[in-house]
Amino acid sequence: MKILLVGSGGREHALAWKIAQSKDCGSLFCAPGNAGIRECATCIDIAADDVDGLVTFAQNENIDLVIVGPEVPLVLGLADRLSEKKIKVFGPSQAAAQLEGSKAFMKDLCAKYDIPTAAYGTFSDIDDAAAFIEKNGAPIVVKADGLAAGKGVIIAATKTEAIEAVKDMLSGNTFGQSGHRVVIEEFMDGEELSFFALADGKTVLPLTSAQDHKRAFDNDKGPNTGGMGAYSPAHMISASLQNQIMDIIVKPTVKAMDKENCPFKGILYAGIMLVNGTPKLLEYNIRFGDPECQPIMMRMKSDLLPVLDAVATGTLDEIGDIRWSDDTALCVVMAADGYPGAYEKGSLIRNLGAAAQSDNTHIFHAGTALNENDEITAVGGRVLGITAFGNTAQQAQVNAYEAIDKIDWPKGFCRRDIGWRAIKAQKAA
């Protein structure tokens, strides 16, 4: 098959790495890709949100399957445009992409179909929002309705803080158009995990779980980020909990989307909060997580490409159970100093070869490029995902940080406690 993978992050490097191993993969292109992806795919200089350019390339190259990594091109309707040209695509339609593109759409769907989630209100008026906050008290959660690169969530400790967050979002100061409507939710106290499942519009196939680390610094301090690390599987997952998540959240969502005439085809990434042991839906993403995708691809033993193709062709019912390693895989993100705020671009990264020599470690690139001397440079906020195996979360953590300590990048930083909840739980067991 001729494959086009859309995106340029660590998620896309992990997908490219896995797809390139498939017996069904003839040639693999990635648009736009990065310095790491070029090792397993031909990188094409087309931006991930250039819908016209991507469709034209897919037509001209007779691409058999387009796999869309990030959410933005899906929300812009890339899957619809490709389908119109009879090109197979892994990723939901523009209508179905509202599950991530609009938090209000997702919450309203949950309310209509009795899918367990936090109580909420949707507002575009500051006074109405403030009245809701005054009535419900704090802590309380304020979310920008639209896409905000994983950063549009404020957990407000006081009513004053919540009202300030609403004013900031509705003014367009922080998230622009994405914040012109806000969703305000009850604060759910519990432990969070990420759960992934595939859907082809009718059939749903569970994948696996992960747990990510959103805050920038150790001990979950600092601002929210797109994700500073993740491990898989989540320490609290069990067969019974997975079945419960599928039965009361994921399967009802796929049925609901079909009833609403926007069948979901792609991957559902459910953010789950365990409240007194019961799973509730925090939010949906419509793509593999980043950095969750990196440890998930490391653990996956089955061939990924036939599974993605089955989603695109509506034949997911013909795919058997997916095979996984029993080991834990753990990804630590190295980011540019200053992230998630302003950061410098162009700093050199050295010794990646030495860091990746172990068989149980792989370095996935995110914000990297080559300079005129063919040296790896940092050009993004989240730059590398050092991902390692271990028979326990603690061993995976040790292996990941051993690799990190070999990397020569003075302008980068990482958290040193990725996987801490799993390690704490294992020590308590």
Secondary structure, 3 states (H helix, E strand, C coil): CEEEEEECCHHHHHHHHHHCCCCCCCEEEEEECCCCHHHCCEECCCCCCCHHHHHHHHHHCCCCEEEECCHHHHHCCHHHHHHHCCCEEECCCCCCCHHHHCHHHHHHHHHHCCCCECCEEEECCHHHHHHHHHHHCCCEEEEECCCCCCCCEEEECCHHHHHHHHHHHHCCCCCHHHHCCEEEEECCCCEEEEEEEEEECCCEEEEEEEEECCEEEHHHEEEECCCCEEEECCCCCCHHHHHHHHHHHHHHHHHHHHHCCCCCEEEEEEEEEEECCEEEEEEEECCCCCCCHHHHHHHECCCHHHHHHHHHHCCHHHCCCCCECCCEEEEEEEEECCCCCCCCCCCECECHHHHCCCCCEEEEECCEEECCCCCEEECCCEEEEEEEEECCHHHHHHHHHHHHCCCECCCEECCCCCCHHHHHHHHHC
